[in-house]
Amino acid sequence: ESGAERARADLVEARLRDRARGLGVERVGDNVVVRSDLGRDKRVLLGGHLDTVPANGNATPRRDGDTLHGLGTADMKGGLALMLTLAEAIAAGSRDTRFDATFVFYAGEEVAEEWNGLRELFARAPELVAADLAVLLEPTDGWVEAGCQGTLHVQATYRGARAHTARPWMGVNAIHRAAGALG
């Protein structure tokens, strides 16, 4: 779950150091960045987050026919598995790739942006996430999303003035003042 990505980052880092020798493996906090250096003119970055939303009766994985149920199975573990497989294939000598590749396994996607691992990477090691094209492997039914919708957190105070219900015109209704912003 968000905030507990260190163990998963440790597993990803150890696996790639073992199975993707020849690729650069960098650790920045709980983020793991893996890069090929094949001398290609262009670089493609694939990214996926290591965290999940809190468990909701799905902490123990189970299989129902061809369907896997469990924490993170829809968002984001398939993308992470794809990234691991591609990184290992490039390291094993798959030289038919047209581009150099960067694989970013990052923390904190399911929480407020201030905790997002991409923010940490851009602040501490922007050269690791530089690319000509970046694709985040978020599950979207095959649709390409042009950016993040994200969230907006606003704290607003609307002040009113008390009045007797028989004389409401003598006061100011704070709820009415907030109606435009809420709309």
N, C-alpha and C positions, 0 to 999 in steps of 0.2 A: 504494500500500500504506500501511498505518498508519504515521504518522510522516512521510509525504511528501505531505501533502494540500495544501500551500501552492499548488502550481501549479494544482490543480483548483479551489481556492477563488478564485485569481486569475481563472481562466476564467469561473467562475460569476458573480463580481462584475462583471467587464467586460461579460459578455453582458447581465446584468440592468440595469446602468447604461445600456447602449445600447438594449435592447429593452423595458424596463419603466419607461420614464421616467414620472414622476408617482408612483411608489411609492418609499417610503423604503428605501434600501439602506444597511445598516450592516455594518461589518467589525469583528469582535472576534477577534483572533488569526487562526486559520485557519478561522474560522466566518463565514458570511455570513447575515445576517438581512434579509429583505425584507418590508415591511409596507405594506398598503393603508391609506388613511385616508378611507373613504367615508362616515363618520359613522354607521355601523350600530351597533345596540345591543349586538351580540354579536361576538366575535372567535373564529375557528377557526384553529388553528395546525397546519400540516402540516410534518413534519420528516423529514429523511433524512440519512444519514451519507455523507461524501465518501470515506472510506477503504475499503479492501478487505483481505481476508486476504492473506497472501503468495502470490505466484504459484506454481502447481503444474502446469506444463505448459500453462497457459492464458494466458500473458502476451500472446500474439499472437491477436487476435480472428479468428474464422472463422465463416462461415455454412454451415449444413447444412440446406438446404431453408428451412423457416420458423423454424429454431432458430438462435439466435446463441450461440456459445460464446466465452467470454473472461473475463478478470479482472473480477469485479463485475457480470457480466451478470444473474445471478440475484439478487444481493444487493449492489447497491442501485440500480443505474443506471436501472432502469425507474421507480422512485419519484422519482428526481432529475429525469428527463425530464418526468414528469407535473407536478412542482412548477414547473419552468421554464415549461412550456406554460401552466399556469394563471396564474402571475404575469404572463406576457406578455399573456394574454387580458384580465385585469383592467386592466392598464395601457393596453390598446388600447381600452378603453371598454366592456367587458362589464359593464354596470351592473345586470344582472338577478341579481347575487349578493345573497343575503339577509344575508350576514355580511361583516365586514371579515376580511381574511386575513393571516396571518403565515406566511412560508415560512422554515424554518430548515435551512440546509445546514451540517452540523457535522462536525468532525474527531473522530477517535479513538474510534469505536464498537467496533471489532474488537479492542481491547486492554483492558488493565486500566482500571477505572473512574476511577482518578486522572488518566488522560490524556483522558478523555471531554470533548469540546467543550461538551456541555450543562452539565457541571459549571462550566466556565469562564464560560459565558453566565449561569448563575444567580448566580455569584459577582460578576461584573463588571458585568452589565447585565440584571438581572432584569426590568426593565420591557420589554425587547425580547421576552421569551418569555412574558409574561403573556397568558393567553387563557382563554376560557370552555370550550373543548374543544381538546385536543391529540391528534393522530393521527400516530404515526410510521409511515411507509410501508414498514415492514419486510415482506418477502415471507413471508406465512404462509398461502398458499392460500385467502385470503379470510376467514380466521378473525380475529376481534378478540381480541387478547391483552390481558389486563387487567394490564399492568405488565411489567416486565423480569424474566426469570429470573436473569440475571447470572451471576457466578461468585463463589466463595468461595475465598480463598487463606488457608490456615492453616499455621502452623509450630508443631508440637507436639513436645515432648521427653518421652519416657517413659524413666525411668531403671530400670535393673535392677541385679542383683548377680550376679556370676559364681559359678558352682558347678560342680562336677564332674558329668559326665553320670550317673555312678553314684549321685549324691546330689543330684538336682535340687531337692529340698525345702529345701536349704540356701541356695538362691539365689532371685532374683526375675527372672522372665522378662518383659522389657520388651515383647515382642511380645504376650504375653497381656494385659498391662496396657492396651495400645492397642486391643485387640480391640473393646471396647465402643464407643469413639469411632469406629472404622472401620465398625462395624455401623450 
